[in-house]
Structure formats: structure tokens, C-alpha cells
Amino acid sequence: MNKIYVFSGMGVDERVFDNIDFGTLDVEFIDWIEPLENESLEKEGKLFANNFFPDYG
């Protein structure tokens, strides 16, 4: 089974996808992490990645 990771965007949650048929895909919805003040995009990306790839960088 193919797995996809779905980001709903800022200000909305996974309900925005309620009417989309993902078929047999294994869908994992990713919640936004509130960025820290002055946090770089690279640092924020690593925090996201660590949520679903614990061994990442």
C-alpha cells in the first residue's frame, strides 16, 4: 500500500480533505507545528520530518 503525507495548510485542518477519495492510499495527515520566533525554515522542516521519520537528520 502506498503511503502519502498530507499537509492541510495554515488555518485549516484535515477536514478540508473530507470530500477527496484517496482510494487505497494510506493517508497520514500532518498537523502544523507552531514555529518558534526567528526559527529558520530549515529547522522547521527538520521538526516536521522528525514527526514521521524519527531517524531523520
N, C-alpha and C positions, 0 to 999 in steps of 0.2 A: 504494500500500500504506500502511496506517495504522501509525504507529509509536507504541508505548507504552513508558513508562519504569517499571520495576518495582523497588520497594524491598522487600527481604525482611524487614527488621526487625533489631533488635539481637539478636545471639546466634545468628542463623541465616544461611545463605547462600541462593543461588538454588536449591539442591536442594529447598527447601520447595515449589517450584512444579513439580517433576518430573511430577506426575500431572495437571497442568492443560493442556488443549489450547487453545492460543492461536490455533488455526486459521491464517489467513493474516496475522495481525498480525506486524509487525516488532517483536520484543520486545528491549529492551535492559535488562539487569539492572544496577542501580546499587549499587555497594559503599558501605558506610558509611564515612565519614571520621571518624577519631577526633577528637573535639572537643578544642580546646586549653583549658587551665584558664581559667575565667572568660570563655569565649567566648560572645558573645550568640547567640541563636537566629537573628537576622538575619544575622550574619556567617557562621554555619554554613550557612544557606540559600544565601547567595551562593557559598560554596565548592562546594556541591553543584551549583548551577546552572552554574557555570563549567566543570564537568566535561563537560557535554553541550551547553551553549550558550556557547561561548568568548567571544562578544561581549557576554555579559550583564553589566550594571552593573559 
